Every structure is written in C-alpha cells, then in structure tokens.
Amino acid sequence: MNSVNASAAFVAAAMMLGTAALAQDDDLAAGEKLYTSQCMVCHGKVTAPPTGWLGPAQQRVVRLAMLQAAVRDAPDTMTFESGEPHAATNAVRLAVAPPYGPNLRGIYGRTAGTFPNFVYSAAFLKALKGMEWNDAALDVWITNPQKWVPGVYMFYKQQDAEVRRKIIHYLKANP
C-alpha cells in the first residue's frame, strides 16, 4: 500500500512539474511577443547579437529627436498672448532609424550603463552607476523609468505587472 501511495505522489509531482514547465514555455513565448511589439523597435532583436549599432554622432541625432518627441507628446501648453491651451502645430520633427536604446541581449545580470559604444544620459549614469539589472531593478525600470530617473531618454511605461514579468522572463532567457 505504501508503494502505491508513493507512486501516486510521484505521478502527481511529475504532473505538477510538467505543468510548471509548460507555463514557463507559455510565459517565454508571451514575453517574446510582448518584447517584439513593445520593446524591439527601440532596442533591436534580443536573439541576435547587435549589428550596425549607432555611433556617438548618430546617437546625438537620435537624442535630439527623442527630446523633440517628448516635447511634442507633452500636454498642451499655454500661449503667452491669450492664456488659452493650444496644441503644438509648428513642431519640428527629425526622422531617425531605430534602435534608439542599447541592445538588451544579456541585460539580465549586466551592470547598468555598460553596453559597449552606447552613450547614456548623464542622469542615467549618475542614478544607476554600478547597479546590476535583476528582476527587481528591471521591474521598477519598466514600470516608469522617468519616475525612477528623471531626465532619462526612455519614455516607455508599463503599468501591467504581468506584462513586465513576461518581458523580464524573456530577457533572462536571452543571455
């Protein structure tokens, strides 16, 4: 009778482990889809080493474009003449080719601000120097980078904890 109970316990444990493995595979696939739709345009593919990365001169142009986008996307401003709100109609826009941010392949466990040949903002380097990207740091960063480090050039925010968890799971799986 004891061997029957032991066998049943073993089968139940194996089924739970199998279910957990399937759930992790589902999370990885979901994380990849989320990364592709929400992160890849700015950070490039994670599954391949970065190629043709922007040099410092091109990065300055990208930063200018990002700052202009931040101003353009800001809430309506007040005119000096009338005090009435108005939309910015004369905004100057630059066309730039992504990626804007550093490649995220191998970010998990990497020291912040150390991707080769990427020029980080002074605010980023001052606030995050020496910090390692782990689950907690990535979660806070993805939630609202501007709140954590005002003045950084990343404007993406993700309030959904489950979406953040899946993206982080995907990043961990791509060292």
BALOBA-1460 file (C-alpha; in Angstrom, 3 decimals):
// residues 175
<rec num="1" residu="m" x="0.000" y="0.000" z="0.000"/>
<rec num="2" residu="n" x="2.860" y="2.374" z="0.772"/>
<rec num="3" residu="s" x="4.370" y="1.816" z="-2.681"/>
<rec num="4" residu="v" x="1.002" y="2.696" z="-4.264"/>
<rec num="5" residu="n" x="0.862" y="5.962" z="-2.280"/>
<rec num="6" residu="a" x="4.471" y="6.725" z="-3.151"/>
<rec num="7" residu="s" x="3.783" y="6.049" z="-6.821"/>
<rec num="8" residu="a" x="0.723" y="8.291" z="-6.763"/>
<rec num="9" residu="a" x="2.700" y="11.061" z="-5.075"/>
<rec num="10" residu="f" x="5.470" y="10.687" z="-7.657"/>
<rec num="11" residu="v" x="2.988" y="10.890" z="-10.558"/>
<rec num="12" residu="a" x="1.294" y="13.944" z="-9.023"/>
<rec num="13" residu="a" x="4.653" y="15.683" z="-8.538"/>
<rec num="14" residu="a" x="5.728" y="14.882" z="-12.094"/>
<rec num="15" residu="m" x="2.453" y="16.281" z="-13.437"/>
<rec num="16" residu="m" x="2.890" y="19.493" z="-11.453"/>
<rec num="17" residu="l" x="6.449" y="19.887" z="-12.709"/>
<rec num="18" residu="g" x="5.303" y="19.276" z="-16.272"/>
<rec num="19" residu="t" x="2.544" y="21.861" z="-15.885"/>
<rec num="20" residu="a" x="5.050" y="24.364" z="-14.467"/>
<rec num="21" residu="a" x="7.410" y="23.751" z="-17.398"/>
<rec num="22" residu="l" x="4.579" y="24.298" z="-19.880"/>
<rec num="23" residu="a" x="3.585" y="27.501" z="-18.104"/>
<rec num="24" residu="q" x="7.188" y="28.748" z="-18.326"/>
<rec num="25" residu="d" x="7.254" y="27.940" z="-22.060"/>
<rec num="26" residu="d" x="3.989" y="29.864" z="-22.483"/>
<rec num="27" residu="d" x="5.412" y="32.794" z="-20.499"/>
<rec num="28" residu="l" x="8.555" y="32.782" z="-22.644"/>
<rec num="29" residu="a" x="6.519" y="32.830" z="-25.863"/>
<rec num="30" residu="a" x="4.286" y="35.570" z="-24.475"/>
<rec num="31" residu="g" x="7.342" y="37.523" z="-23.312"/>
<rec num="32" residu="e" x="8.864" y="37.286" z="-26.781"/>
<rec num="33" residu="k" x="5.652" y="38.598" z="-28.367"/>
<rec num="34" residu="l" x="5.460" y="41.434" z="-25.859"/>
<rec num="35" residu="y" x="9.132" y="42.318" z="-26.364"/>
<rec num="36" residu="t" x="8.678" y="42.271" z="-30.143"/>
<rec num="37" residu="s" x="5.623" y="44.519" z="-30.038"/>
<rec num="38" residu="q" x="6.698" y="46.890" z="-27.258"/>
<rec num="39" residu="c" x="10.494" y="46.953" z="-26.984"/>
<rec num="40" residu="m" x="12.147" y="45.802" z="-30.203"/>
<rec num="41" residu="v" x="11.581" y="48.986" z="-32.198"/>
<rec num="42" residu="c" x="13.838" y="50.886" z="-29.789"/>
<rec num="43" residu="h" x="16.209" y="48.149" z="-28.600"/>
<rec num="44" residu="g" x="16.518" y="45.779" z="-31.551"/>
<rec num="45" residu="k" x="16.325" y="41.992" z="-31.562"/>
<rec num="46" residu="v" x="17.419" y="40.178" z="-28.432"/>
<rec num="47" residu="t" x="18.037" y="36.812" z="-30.035"/>
<rec num="48" residu="a" x="20.858" y="38.003" z="-32.299"/>
<rec num="49" residu="p" x="23.995" y="39.955" z="-31.461"/>
<rec num="50" residu="p" x="23.606" y="43.652" z="-32.282"/>
<rec num="51" residu="t" x="24.998" y="44.698" z="-35.643"/>
<rec num="52" residu="g" x="25.367" y="48.090" z="-37.269"/>
<rec num="53" residu="w" x="24.978" y="49.907" z="-33.990"/>
<rec num="54" residu="l" x="24.700" y="53.687" z="-33.955"/>
<rec num="55" residu="g" x="27.879" y="55.616" z="-33.294"/>
<rec num="56" residu="p" x="28.073" y="58.652" z="-30.976"/>
<rec num="57" residu="a" x="27.277" y="61.179" z="-33.735"/>
<rec num="58" residu="q" x="24.131" y="59.314" z="-34.777"/>
<rec num="59" residu="q" x="23.136" y="58.875" z="-31.147"/>
<rec num="60" residu="r" x="23.187" y="62.655" z="-30.658"/>
<rec num="61" residu="v" x="20.718" y="62.992" z="-33.547"/>
<rec num="62" residu="v" x="18.551" y="60.275" z="-32.015"/>
<rec num="63" residu="r" x="18.594" y="62.031" z="-28.635"/>
<rec num="64" residu="l" x="17.557" y="65.298" z="-30.238"/>
<rec num="65" residu="a" x="14.684" y="63.522" z="-31.963"/>
<rec num="66" residu="m" x="13.655" y="61.853" z="-28.709"/>
<rec num="67" residu="l" x="13.689" y="65.165" z="-26.851"/>
<rec num="68" residu="q" x="11.582" y="66.698" z="-29.597"/>
<rec num="69" residu="a" x="9.181" y="63.774" z="-29.338"/>
<rec num="70" residu="a" x="8.925" y="64.302" z="-25.589"/>
<rec num="71" residu="v" x="8.051" y="67.960" z="-26.112"/>
<rec num="72" residu="r" x="5.632" y="67.095" z="-28.912"/>
<rec num="73" residu="d" x="3.899" y="64.452" z="-26.781"/>
<rec num="74" residu="a" x="3.727" y="66.673" z="-23.696"/>
<rec num="75" residu="p" x="0.350" y="68.012" z="-22.610"/>
<rec num="76" residu="d" x="-0.872" y="71.132" z="-24.379"/>
<rec num="77" residu="t" x="0.927" y="74.305" z="-23.375"/>
<rec num="78" residu="m" x="-0.401" y="77.779" z="-22.690"/>
<rec num="79" residu="t" x="0.043" y="80.633" z="-25.164"/>
<rec num="80" residu="f" x="1.516" y="83.853" z="-23.841"/>
<rec num="81" residu="e" x="-0.946" y="86.007" z="-25.763"/>
<rec num="82" residu="s" x="-4.277" y="84.582" z="-24.663"/>
<rec num="83" residu="g" x="-3.584" y="82.143" z="-21.873"/>
<rec num="84" residu="e" x="-5.602" y="79.580" z="-23.863"/>
<rec num="85" residu="p" x="-4.391" y="75.987" z="-24.253"/>
<rec num="86" residu="h" x="-3.251" y="75.066" z="-27.749"/>
<rec num="87" residu="a" x="-1.678" y="72.112" z="-29.495"/>
<rec num="88" residu="a" x="1.842" y="72.473" z="-30.846"/>
<rec num="89" residu="t" x="1.306" y="72.940" z="-34.570"/>
<rec num="90" residu="n" x="4.788" y="74.022" z="-35.644"/>
<rec num="91" residu="a" x="6.760" y="71.150" z="-34.128"/>
<rec num="92" residu="v" x="9.970" y="70.252" z="-35.929"/>
<rec num="93" residu="r" x="10.461" y="66.513" z="-36.283"/>
<rec num="94" residu="l" x="13.511" y="64.529" z="-37.300"/>
<rec num="95" residu="a" x="13.301" y="61.172" z="-38.991"/>
<rec num="96" residu="v" x="15.693" y="58.671" z="-37.440"/>
<rec num="97" residu="a" x="16.119" y="54.963" z="-37.780"/>
<rec num="98" residu="p" x="15.790" y="52.798" z="-34.688"/>
<rec num="99" residu="p" x="17.180" y="51.425" z="-32.468"/>
<rec num="100" residu="y" x="17.236" y="54.289" z="-30.003"/>
<rec num="101" residu="g" x="18.338" y="52.419" z="-26.902"/>
<rec num="102" residu="p" x="21.032" y="49.869" z="-26.144"/>
<rec num="103" residu="n" x="20.549" y="46.276" z="-27.235"/>
<rec num="104" residu="l" x="19.000" y="44.260" z="-24.413"/>
<rec num="105" residu="r" x="20.564" y="40.902" z="-25.188"/>
<rec num="106" residu="g" x="22.264" y="39.828" z="-21.994"/>
<rec num="107" residu="i" x="20.904" y="42.735" z="-19.967"/>
<rec num="108" residu="y" x="19.944" y="40.448" z="-17.094"/>
<rec num="109" residu="g" x="22.903" y="40.485" z="-14.709"/>
<rec num="110" residu="r" x="24.675" y="43.279" z="-16.644"/>
<rec num="111" residu="t" x="25.822" y="46.403" z="-14.846"/>
<rec num="112" residu="a" x="23.663" y="49.381" z="-15.832"/>
<rec num="113" residu="g" x="25.213" y="51.741" z="-18.351"/>
<rec num="114" residu="t" x="27.827" y="49.326" z="-19.693"/>
<rec num="115" residu="f" x="26.572" y="48.352" z="-23.160"/>
<rec num="116" residu="p" x="29.577" y="48.929" z="-25.450"/>
<rec num="117" residu="n" x="29.582" y="52.103" z="-27.555"/>
<rec num="118" residu="f" x="26.216" y="53.332" z="-26.304"/>
<rec num="119" residu="v" x="26.148" y="56.890" z="-24.971"/>
<rec num="120" residu="y" x="23.961" y="57.001" z="-21.870"/>
<rec num="121" residu="s" x="22.414" y="60.173" z="-20.469"/>
<rec num="122" residu="a" x="24.179" y="61.857" z="-17.564"/>
<rec num="123" residu="a" x="21.039" y="61.356" z="-15.427"/>
<rec num="124" residu="f" x="21.082" y="57.609" z="-16.119"/>
<rec num="125" residu="l" x="24.764" y="57.200" z="-15.298"/>
<rec num="126" residu="k" x="24.525" y="59.296" z="-12.130"/>
<rec num="127" residu="a" x="21.495" y="57.461" z="-10.732"/>
<rec num="128" residu="l" x="22.243" y="53.887" z="-11.796"/>
<rec num="129" residu="k" x="26.039" y="53.665" z="-11.839"/>
<rec num="130" residu="g" x="27.144" y="50.245" z="-10.589"/>
<rec num="131" residu="m" x="23.609" y="48.830" z="-10.338"/>
<rec num="132" residu="e" x="23.002" y="45.340" z="-11.712"/>
<rec num="133" residu="w" x="19.921" y="44.597" z="-13.802"/>
<rec num="134" residu="n" x="17.928" y="41.918" z="-11.968"/>
<rec num="135" residu="d" x="14.220" y="41.114" z="-11.620"/>
<rec num="136" residu="a" x="13.503" y="43.910" z="-9.149"/>
<rec num="137" residu="a" x="15.518" y="46.585" z="-10.966"/>
<rec num="138" residu="l" x="14.056" y="45.717" z="-14.374"/>
<rec num="139" residu="d" x="10.540" y="45.678" z="-12.912"/>
<rec num="140" residu="v" x="10.912" y="49.166" z="-11.420"/>
<rec num="141" residu="w" x="12.612" y="50.444" z="-14.590"/>
<rec num="142" residu="i" x="9.958" y="49.135" z="-16.971"/>
<rec num="143" residu="t" x="7.153" y="50.425" z="-14.730"/>
<rec num="144" residu="n" x="8.235" y="54.054" z="-15.186"/>
<rec num="145" residu="p" x="11.859" y="54.945" z="-15.989"/>
<rec num="146" residu="q" x="11.148" y="58.700" z="-15.889"/>
<rec num="147" residu="k" x="9.843" y="58.417" z="-12.324"/>
<rec num="148" residu="w" x="12.888" y="56.447" z="-11.174"/>
<rec num="149" residu="v" x="15.459" y="58.567" z="-13.023"/>
<rec num="150" residu="p" x="14.072" y="61.924" z="-14.185"/>
<rec num="151" residu="g" x="15.816" y="63.085" z="-17.337"/>
<rec num="152" residu="v" x="16.493" y="59.699" z="-18.938"/>
<rec num="153" residu="y" x="15.640" y="59.260" z="-22.597"/>
<rec num="154" residu="m" x="13.381" y="56.224" z="-22.165"/>
<rec num="155" residu="f" x="9.704" y="57.135" z="-22.260"/>
<rec num="156" residu="y" x="8.137" y="53.651" z="-22.263"/>
<rec num="157" residu="k" x="5.979" y="52.815" z="-19.224"/>
<rec num="158" residu="q" x="4.304" y="49.518" z="-18.439"/>
<rec num="159" residu="q" x="1.820" y="49.533" z="-15.569"/>
<rec num="160" residu="d" x="0.729" y="45.889" z="-16.001"/>
<rec num="161" residu="a" x="2.819" y="43.732" z="-13.641"/>
<rec num="162" residu="e" x="2.090" y="40.546" z="-15.609"/>
<rec num="163" residu="v" x="3.348" y="42.118" z="-18.861"/>
<rec num="164" residu="r" x="6.519" y="43.299" z="-17.092"/>
<rec num="165" residu="r" x="7.065" y="39.837" z="-15.599"/>
<rec num="166" residu="k" x="6.813" y="38.163" z="-19.004"/>
<rec num="167" residu="i" x="9.155" y="40.653" z="-20.675"/>
<rec num="168" residu="i" x="11.701" y="40.187" z="-17.882"/>
<rec num="169" residu="h" x="11.363" y="36.396" z="-18.173"/>
<rec num="170" residu="y" x="12.128" y="36.710" z="-21.883"/>
<rec num="171" residu="l" x="15.158" y="38.932" z="-21.238"/>
<rec num="172" residu="k" x="16.505" y="36.461" z="-18.659"/>
<rec num="173" residu="a" x="16.214" y="33.652" z="-21.199"/>
<rec num="174" residu="n" x="18.457" y="35.513" z="-23.679"/>
<rec num="175" residu="p" x="21.878" y="35.972" z="-22.097"/>
